[in-house]
Amino acid sequence: MKILHTSDWHIGHKLHHQDRTEEHLYFFQWLIETINKEKIDTLLVSGDIFDIGYPSNAMLHTYFNFLLELKDSHCSHIIITGGNHDHTSTLDAPRELLKAMNIDIIGGMPEQLDQEVIYLEDSKNEQTIAIIATPFLRDRDIRKSVPGESFDDKMKAIQQGVSNHYRQAVDHILEENDSKPILIAMGHLLITGASASDSEREIHIGSLNGISIDLFPEEIDYFALGHIHRPQKIKQKENIRYSGSPIPLSFSEHKDIKKVILIETHENNELTISELETPKLRNWGRVKGTLEEVKTKMSECHSSKEYKDWYEIQIIETQYHPDIIREYDEWIEANRENDHYKIIKESLRFEHNENLQQKRDQYTKDLNEMSVQDVFTSLLEDKNISDKDELVQSLNELIQNNQSLLDL
C-alpha cells in the first residue's frame, strides 16, 4: 500500500495581500497527477487545511472541488485532521457526507477514542494499518486546569497530557488486535528540535519549546506531523517527519524545497519512506544590500517561469539621510513590478544614527509578517516596561486558551 503524507495547505493564505489561489490550484493539480502516477492508495493531511477558522466561500470552493477531483483518482481513502488554524466546526460540518466518499474528517478531539482510530487493510501484504488520526490538541482536550498552578507546571501537564493521549490510542489498538498492526500516527504540534520559519504562529500546544519526541510511544512506525512549514526529519529519524507546507508561506521559506512524503508498506510491517518535491508556480527571492546594490541585483533578475517572480528586498544603509529615503521611495514606486518580477515586501533600515534611534529605528512599508508577540514585545520595549517576560508569558497563555483571538 502507498500512503502520501502532506499538511499545512493553508487554503486562503495571503502574503502581503497577494492572493495565493493560483498556487494552491497548481499544487492540487500536481497532487492529483502524482497520486495517479504513483498509484497512491491513501492520502493523509495533518492539519491546517485553511488559513483562517471561518473560510470564505471561495476557499471552501477550492477545498471541495479538490476533494471531488480526488474521488475519481487512484486514491481510495483520504484522512484529514484539523490544525490550530482550523475551526473544528468548519471541518466537521460535512463529515458524514464526505465519509460516504471515503473521506474521514477529524476536525477536533472526538468524544470517543475509537473515533480517532481508522483501520486500513493492505490486501497485497495481508496486514492491517492503524491510523491514529489526532487533530490539534487544545489544552481543554487533554487535561483539567488546576487553580494556582505555575506556567511551568501547566506546560509540563500539557506535555504529559499529549503523551498520555497517544499512549492510550496505541494501547487501544494493541488491545483490539491479536498482532501488532502497522501504526501510523498523525499530529499537528511542535516537536522539540524542529526548525521553524517566520510563518508559524508562535503559540504551540505543549510549551513554546515543543514536546520531546521521547514522550511518544515507541510502537509508532511512522509519525505524520503537521504545523511546521519546513519539511524535515526529527532527530534524523526517517519515520518521524514534518511534510511541511506545499507552498512557501513567508519569504523566510524562499530557499526551502517543498515536499510531500511517500510511505510504502511491505511484508512484516516494513516501511520504505521517500520524498517527492512539489513544483513551484513561481520563483521566490530575498535580496539584501545597500540601495545601489539592490538596484544592481534587481536589474539582473529575469524570470524563468510563466508567472512573475516574487521578491522581498531589504535595504540596509549605514547612515541616515533624507535623500536616501526619497530615492528609495522613488525607486520602489518605479520598479515594484515589471515583466519579470514583483516586489511583495520591502524595507529600509539604517545601521548607525544616534539621532534616529528615538524617532525611527526602522523604516518599513509592511509589517504583516510580525506576529502578535513581536508587536507586543516591541511595544513593551518602546515604553521601557519592566517585567516584560511575565507580560509576554501572560499574553501567550491568553492566546493559547483563546486561539480565535488570532483570527480577529
N, C-alpha and C positions, 0 to 999 in steps of 0.2 A: 504493500500500500504506500502511496505517496501523499504526503501531507505538506502543505505550504503554510508557513507562519509569516504573518505581516501584522502591523499595528500602526496606530497614530496617523490615521489618514487625515484627520482634521479638516473634513469637508467644510467649506465655507471660510477657511482661513484667508485673511487678507494681510499682505505685507506692505505697511505704509500706504494703505488704501488701495493697493493693487489687487484686483480680483485674481483668484487662482483657479477658477473653474476649468479653464482650458488645460492646465497642468494635471488636475485630477482626472479629467476625461482621458487625457493622454495616457496616464498611468493605468486607469481601469481598462482601457482598450488593450494595452500591453499585457496586463494581468490575465485577461481572458485568453488572449493568444498564447500566453505561456502555459496556462492551465491545460489548454488543448494540446499544445506541443509536447509538454512533459507528462501528459496524462495524469494530472493531479486528481486525487480522489476526494481529499478533504481540505478545506480552507479554514485556518484559524486566524481570527482577528482579535488581538489582545488590547482592546480599549482605545478610547479617544477617536471614535468614529467621526464625530462632529467637533468643530472648534468651539462651539458655544452650546449651552444647555438646551436652548429653545431655537432650533434651526429654522431658517426661513423656508418657504415653500420651494424655492429654487434649490436649496440644499437638500431638502427631502426628495425632490425630483431626481437629483443626481444619484442619491443613495439608492432609491427604489429601482430606478432604471438599471443600475448596475446589477442589483440582485436579480432582476428579471432576466437580464442577459446571461447571468450565471446559470440560470435554470436550464438553458439549452447547451451548456458547456459540458466538458467531461467531468467536472466536479459534481459529485453526488451528495456532498454533505458540507454545510457551512456552519461554523460555530463562532458567534460574535459575543464578546463580553464588553461591559461598559468601562469607561475610564473616568478620570477625575473631571474631564471637560464635559462628559455626557451626563444628562439628567436621566435617571432611571426610568421615569415615566415616558420619556421620548422614545427610548429604545424598546421598552417593553410593551408599549401600546399595541403594535401589530404582531405581537409574539405568536399568538395562536394561528393567525393567518399565515405567517411565514413558516411556521412549523409544518404546515401542510406541503410546503415546498422543500422540506428537509433542511430548513434553516433554523438553528437553535439560537435564541437570543437570551442572554443572561445580563440584563442591564444593571441590576443591583443585587445585593445579597438576597438570595431566595429564602423562603420560610423554612424549607426542609433541605438538609444537606444532600439528599439523593437527587434533588433537582439541579444540583451543581455538577453532578457526575453524568457523563454521557459515554455510552459504550459504542465502539465501532468494531465490526468484525472483519478481520483480514482473512478472507476466504482462501487466498492463494497460499498463505503460510499457516493457515489453520490456527490462528491465535487471536486473542482479544486485545483491544486497545482501549484503555480507560482514560478519558479526558476529564481532568479536573478544571472545569470552566469557571474560574474565580474572577469576578469583576473587581473593580477598585473597591477596596475595603475602607470604609469610613470608621471613625472612632466608635460610633454607636453600634456598628455592626459586630464588633468583636469583644467588647468589654463594657462594664458598667463603671462610670466615673466615680471616684472617691472624693468626697469633700475634703478640701485642705491639702490634697496631695501636691507635691512639688512638680515642677515641669519635668525634671529628670525622671522622677518616679512614674509620671504619666507616660513618658516616651518608652521607658522600659516595659511598662504594662502593655502598651500598644504593640511593641515588637513581639512580646510573648504571645499576645492575642493573635497576631498574624501567623506566627509559628504554630500555635495550637490549632488554628483553623485548618491549615494544610495537613497537620498530623492527623486530625480527626477524619479528613477526607481520605487520606491514604489508608488509615485503619479500616474505614468503612468499606473501601474497595477490596482490601485484602480479606475481610471477613465474608464478603459476598462471593468470592471466587475460590475455587479449590486450589488453583495455582496462580501465581502472580502474573497478571497481565502486563503489557507494556503501559507504563504510567507516564502520561504527558500532562503537565500542569501549566495552566495559563495564569498570568498575574499582571496586574497593572500597578507597579510600585517601584520604589527606588531601592536598588541593592547597593550596599557599601562597595565602593571602588569603581562604580560606573562613571564614565566620562560624559558629562552633560554639556549641552550647548546653551546659547542665550535664550532659546525659545521655550524651555521647560519652565513651568511655574515652580516657584521655589518652595511651595508647601507640599510636603510629601507625607503620606501616612507612614508612621513608624519612626519618626525623628528626622530632623533636617539632614542628618548624616547617612541615612539609609538603614537598611536591615541587613545584617550579615547573612550571607548565603549558607553559613554553617548552621543556621537556626532552622533550615528547612529539611524535610525528610530525605534521607539518602536513597530511598526507594524510587524517587522520581527519576525517570530515564531521560526526560527532556523537559526543560523549563522554557516555555514560550512567553517571553517577557515583553511588556509594553511600558511606555511612559518616557523613556529616554530616547531621544530622536537620532542619536548616532548609533548605527549598527555596531555591535560589539559582543565579545565573549566576556564572561565574568571569571576572573582568575584564570584566564586562558583555558577554561573548560569548554570543550566543544559542545556539550549538551546543555549549557546554561547561557542563553543568548537574548539580547535585545535585537529585534529585527530592525528597529529604527523607523523613522517616518519615510514614506516613499518619495516625498519631495522635500527640498530644503524649506525650513520654516523660519530661518533667520540667516543673516549674512555670516554668522559665525560657522555655519554649516556649508559654506560655499565650496570648500575643498573636499567635503565628505563624499564618499562613494555610497550611494543609497542601494539598499539590498532587500530582498526577501530571502527567507531561509527554507530550504527544502529538506524534509526529513523522510527517509525511505526505510520502511520496516523490512526485516528479513527473518529467517527462521531463528528459533531460540532467543527471541526477544532482542535480537541485534538490530542496531540502527546505523545508518550512514547519514551524515549531515553535510550539506553543501550550501553554497550561497549563489544566488542569481542577482546580478546587478540590474537595477532598474534604470531605464533610459531617462535622459533629461530633455524636456521640451526646449529649454534654452540654457545657455551658459550663464554662470554667475561669477561675479568677481568683486574683490575688495582692493582698492588702490589707496596707498598711503604715501605721503610725502609733502613737500612744500607745494605751494600753488603752482609754481613753474614746473616742478617735477610731475605733478599730477596732470597738468596740461599736456606735457610731452607724452606721458604714458597713455592718456586717453586718446590722443591723436593717432596712436598706433593700434587702437582697438578695432578689429574687423570681425563681425560675427560669422561663424561657420554654420549657423543654423537658420532655419526659416524664420524663427521668432527672434526678436531683438534680445541681446544680452542685457542682463540687469546688473547694475553696479552700485556699490556703496563706496563713496570716496571720503577719506579722512585727511584733511589738510592740516598740517602742523607747522606753524611758523614760530620762530624764536622770539621775536619782539612784537609787541602790539603796535599797530599803526592803522589809523582810519582808512588810509588809501588801500591797504590790503583788503579790508572788509568791502570797500567799494568795488575793487577789482574782482574780488571773489563773487560778490552778488551779480555783477555783470556777466562774468564767465558762466556761472551756473545758469542764469537766465537764457543765455545764448546757446548753451551746449547740453542742456538737460536731456534732450532727445534728438537723435538723428537716425539715419537709415540702419545703423549697426547696433546702437545701444541706447539704453535709457538709464539715467541716474535716478535711483529709487530713494536713496538716503545720502545726505551729505552733512559734513560738519567741518567747522574751522576752530582750531584751538591754538592758543598762544602759550608757549612753554614758560617764558620768563618775562614778567612785567609786574613790578610791585604795585604800580598804580591801578592795575586792572584787577588785582586779587579780590578787592572788596566789591567791585561792580559786576564784572563778568569774567569768570574763570574760563568759561567755555561758550562759544557762540555756535549754536546748533540750530538746524532747521526742523528736526523731527525727533521727538522723544518717545515714539510709540513702542520702542523695544525695551524701555525701562520698566522693570517690574514694580508692583506696588511697594515692595520692600525697599527697592532702590530709591524711589521718590521719598518715602517716609524717612529713610536714613539721611538723605541729602538735606531734608527739611530740618531734622534734628541737629545736624552739623552746622547749618546756616544760623540757627538760633542759639548755638552753643549750649544745648540742653545736656545736662548731666544724666547719668544712668541710662544712656542710650540702649545698652544691651537689654535691660529689663523691659524697656518700652517696645523694642523690636520683638522680643520674645512674646510679649502680650499681644502684639499685632499678629504674629504667626499663629498663636493659639486661637485668636478670634477668627481668622480666615480658615484655619483648619477645621473648625467646628461649624463654619458657615461658608462653604465653598461657593454658594450662589452669589456672594458679595463680589467675586471676581468677574461675574458676568454683567455687572451693572454698568 
